[in-house]
Amino acid sequence: MVIPWGSLVNAGAIVAGGTMGLCLGGLIPERVRRVVFQLFGLFLVPISLGMIGKSPNLILAMMCAILGGGLGEALRLGQRLEGLGDRLKRALGSKNPHFTDGLISSSIMVCVGAMAIVGSLEEGLGQGRTTVYTKTLIDFFAVAVLASRLGAGVILSSVPLLVYQGLVTMAAGALQPFLTGPIEACLSATGGIMVMGIGVNMLGLRPPVPISSVLPALALALVLPAILG
């Protein structure tokens, strides 16, 4: 069995970065943290555009996002995830009003995107860990910024990341034939749309984009390219 060392290091970096953000957040004035947080939100916009631009079929990615968002709202997925996050918050005794938002936003940010899939596949296929370690460095600073503003919920995003990337690494041999170029591109573009939504939300615009409701779009990005390809 392949041990997903890259994902383990990535998860550890999220815990370390989030902890650093929590510690520094208490020492930095609120107005400074707010500006840094919003600037990071702006920084996510060009990153998301780069992810979206990798897809040769943007209409397909748009379909995934729209249909996925509609399905998520119909299933009340956002409310269900928020309820789950709130129960976890109570179980941990957290008083932070941003706990659930931090958990959901950071989980989406570190799990979607081509680097998460490509890096995990490369490790599982014995092609090295350069991609996953590069992603690890990016995630470290990203969660530090998020944690300084949104609190300890950000740190818990290490759990879904470890499960997701670890499973992809361990099943890389079986998954490789199915994760074709069009599917990877569609996943990256759909994830880019979601990352852009996170960036917009970090700017404090209202009403916020219901990112958690768009999660079914990632499942559609695995299916629609094969059907409509």
C-alpha positions in Angstrom: 0.0 0.0 0.0 1.2 3.5 -0.9 1.6 5.7 2.2 0.5 9.3 1.2 3.4 11.1 2.8 2.9 14.1 0.7 -0.7 14.5 1.9 0.4 13.9 5.5 3.0 16.7 5.2 0.3 18.9 3.5 -2.1 18.3 6.4 0.6 19.0 8.9 1.4 22.3 7.2 -2.2 23.3 7.4 -2.2 22.7 11.2 1.1 24.6 11.5 0.0 27.5 9.3 -3.4 27.7 11.0 -1.8 27.7 14.4 0.6 30.4 13.4 -2.3 32.5 12.1 -4.1 32.1 15.3 -1.1 33.2 17.4 -0.2 36.1 15.2 -3.9 37.1 14.9 -4.0 37.9 18.5 -1.0 40.2 18.3 -2.1 42.1 15.2 -4.7 44.9 15.3 -8.1 44.1 13.8 -7.8 46.8 11.1 -4.5 45.3 9.9 -5.9 41.7 9.9 -9.0 42.9 7.9 -6.9 44.6 5.3 -4.6 41.5 4.9 -7.6 39.3 4.8 -9.3 41.3 2.0 -6.0 41.6 0.0 -5.7 37.8 0.1 -9.3 37.6 -1.2 -8.2 39.8 -4.1 -5.2 37.6 -4.6 -7.5 34.6 -5.0 -9.2 36.2 -7.9 -6.3 35.9 -10.4 -5.5 32.4 -9.0 -9.0 31.3 -9.8 -8.8 32.9 -13.2 -5.7 30.8 -13.9 -7.6 27.7 -12.8 -10.6 28.5 -15.0 -8.4 29.4 -18.0 -6.9 25.9 -18.1 -10.2 24.5 -19.4 -10.8 24.4 -23.2 -14.5 24.2 -22.5 -15.6 27.0 -20.2 -19.2 26.4 -21.0 -19.0 22.9 -19.5 -17.4 24.3 -16.3 -20.1 26.9 -16.1 -22.8 24.2 -16.5 -21.2 22.2 -13.7 -21.2 25.2 -11.4 -24.8 26.3 -12.2 -26.3 22.8 -12.1 -24.2 21.9 -9.0 -25.2 25.1 -7.2 -28.9 24.5 -8.0 -28.7 21.0 -6.8 -26.9 22.0 -3.6 -29.5 24.6 -2.9 -32.3 22.1 -3.6 -30.7 19.7 -1.1 -30.1 22.5 1.4 -26.5 21.4 1.4 -25.1 24.7 2.6 -27.4 24.6 5.7 -26.6 21.0 6.4 -22.9 21.7 6.3 -23.3 24.8 8.5 -25.3 22.7 10.9 -22.5 20.1 11.0 -19.9 22.7 11.5 -21.9 24.3 14.3 -22.3 21.0 16.1 -18.5 20.5 15.8 -18.0 24.0 17.1 -20.1 23.3 20.2 -18.4 19.9 20.7 -15.0 21.7 20.8 -16.4 24.5 23.0 -15.4 27.2 20.5 -17.0 30.7 20.9 -15.8 32.0 17.5 -18.7 33.1 15.3 -16.6 32.5 12.2 -15.7 28.9 13.1 -18.0 27.2 10.6 -17.2 29.7 7.8 -13.5 29.2 8.3 -13.8 25.4 8.3 -15.9 25.3 5.1 -14.0 28.0 3.2 -10.6 26.6 4.0 -11.6 23.0 3.2 -12.8 24.0 -0.2 -9.8 26.2 -0.9 -7.2 23.5 0.0 -9.0 20.6 -1.6 -10.2 21.9 -5.0 -7.9 22.6 -7.9 -5.6 20.7 -10.2 -2.6 20.6 -7.8 -4.5 18.6 -5.3 -5.4 15.9 -7.9 -2.2 16.0 -9.9 0.1 16.1 -6.9 -1.7 13.1 -5.3 -1.7 11.1 -8.5 2.0 11.8 -9.1 2.8 10.6 -5.6 0.7 7.5 -5.9 2.2 6.6 -9.3 5.8 7.1 -8.0 6.4 10.2 -10.0 7.6 12.3 -7.1 6.1 14.8 -4.6 7.2 18.1 -6.2 3.6 19.2 -7.0 2.1 18.3 -3.6 5.0 19.9 -1.7 4.6 23.1 -3.8 0.9 23.1 -2.9 1.8 22.5 0.8 3.8 25.7 0.9 1.0 27.7 -0.7 -1.6 26.1 1.7 0.6 27.0 4.7 0.5 30.7 4.1 -3.1 30.6 2.8 -4.5 29.0 6.0 -2.4 31.3 8.2 -4.1 34.3 6.7 -7.5 32.7 7.0 -7.0 31.5 10.6 -5.9 35.0 11.7 -9.4 36.2 10.8 -11.7 33.2 10.9 -10.2 31.3 13.8 -9.5 27.6 14.7 -12.1 26.1 12.3 -9.5 26.7 9.5 -7.1 24.2 11.1 -9.7 21.4 10.9 -9.6 21.6 7.1 -6.5 19.4 7.4 -8.9 16.4 8.0 -10.9 16.5 4.7 -7.7 17.3 2.8 -5.9 14.3 4.3 -8.8 12.0 3.5 -9.3 13.3 0.0 -5.7 13.6 -1.2 -4.7 10.4 0.7 -7.4 8.4 -1.0 -6.5 9.7 -4.4 -2.8 8.8 -3.8 -3.6 5.3 -2.6 -6.0 4.6 -5.5 -3.9 6.4 -8.1 -3.3 3.3 -10.2 -7.0 2.6 -10.5 -8.0 6.3 -11.0 -5.4 7.3 -13.6 -7.3 5.9 -16.6 -10.5 7.8 -15.7 -9.0 11.2 -14.8 -8.4 12.2 -18.4 -7.3 15.6 -19.6 -10.8 17.0 -20.2 -12.0 15.8 -16.7 -8.9 17.3 -15.0 -9.4 20.6 -16.9 -13.1 20.7 -16.0 -12.4 19.9 -12.3 -9.8 22.7 -12.2 -12.1 25.3 -13.9 -15.1 24.3 -11.7 -12.8 24.5 -8.6 -11.6 27.9 -9.9 -15.1 29.2 -9.9 -15.5 28.2 -6.3 -12.2 29.7 -5.3 -13.2 33.0 -6.9 -16.4 32.8 -4.8 -14.3 32.4 -1.7 -12.2 35.4 -2.7 -15.3 37.5 -3.3 -16.7 36.5 0.1 -13.4 37.5 1.8 -13.9 41.0 0.4 -17.0 41.3 2.5 -19.6 41.7 -0.2 -23.2 41.0 0.6 -25.0 38.7 0.1 -22.1 36.2 0.3 -21.7 33.6 -2.5 -23.1 30.3 -1.1 -19.9 28.3 -1.9 -20.8 25.2 0.2 -24.0 24.7 -1.9 -21.8 24.5 -5.1 -20.0 21.4 -3.9 -22.1 19.0 -6.1 -20.5 20.8 -9.1 -17.2 18.9 -8.5 -19.1 15.6 -8.8 -20.7 16.9 -12.1 -17.2 17.9 -13.3 -16.2 14.2 -13.1 -19.2 13.1 -15.1 -20.3 15.7 -17.6 -17.0 15.8 -19.6 -17.3 12.0 -20.2 -21.0 12.4 -21.3 -20.7 15.6 -23.3 -17.0 15.5 -24.1 
